[in-house]
Amino acid sequence: MTFPYDELGAPELVQLTTVLGREIALRLSTHPGGWRTLSIRELEALGLSDTNLHSVLALQDLVRRGYPELPRHRFARSEEVARVYEHRLGGFDREVMVAVALDGRMNVIAELELASGGHHGIAIAPPDIFRPLIRCGASAFVMVHNHPSGDPSPSREDITMTGALVSLADIVGVQLVDHVIVAARGGGWTSLADLGLLGGNDEERPTHATVSS
């Protein structure tokens, strides 16, 4: 699956533009949490005609069949996330952030595109992360983003944001299971849960934090 962040080259954005026109396509592709999980009511609120609304619903169903590629069983290990997203995000030359939404049994139920930024960071507010997770009925989630620099070590901003998400997750009842950072150019990956930065029982987690490709 390709993420629709590159306005000139992403296949999904091209599909949306072809069907809906560029203005509506850009509005959908930049919606917090992405357009792939928007409900009928939310699509209607965007002012879509009945024809465009049914076209978006059809496209949602089409792309839904192509993801997730993550294991369809209890989702417990950071290696599973890294194995998929090193390939999926490692080639971007700017930071991209997604959330993997999980149900109460830790099965993957959705992949939510949250934000893209520059070479040195992403600006996103916690409500923009939790809103789409709540919308799709997630009980838990895994955050994933890339470091184009090739160094998967968490920045101070990464650690601060993760701490804020842990606190807010306790309030809204959607558990943050892990925050995985994947590096470009085969630089490996880091799990903030493995580093002990999410709290919980560290004995249940793998002992390593960073693995080179």
C-alpha angles and dihedrals in degrees: 000000000000123000116232098230100110106076093201103044115021112116094213092054090047089053092049092047092050093051102034108018128255099279095054092038092056091046091053097042093052096045111124106264092015133266097272096085101035113132125230090257092052091048090050089051088059089062098249118164118239090257094051092044092055090045091055091047089052091049091048090056091047097052092040088067090061097058157102104031090181121110113284095225138072105326108220112133130076090214090069091057095044094048091059101036099045084068097038100045105017094087097057117108092210133046117276125184128202135171123218106213117214133192126227091281093049094253116147111253103166146357113223124199106216112172148334127209144166132296093283107041155329128254112213134144122226093242089060088057099046098039096070091039091056090043092059094044098250119174093190140000146198120224117216130181137158134237110215089194090075093241114110094193111124116251123225088258091052091053094045093049092047091052091051091050092051091053094046092044089061089054099046095037099238108122122223103222099180145338111219124192119198123195130220124244095031093299094147130235143272132214116208088201090057088051089056094246096127098054121224127103108333091189089072092057131080113268096232126074106187129038125185118222 
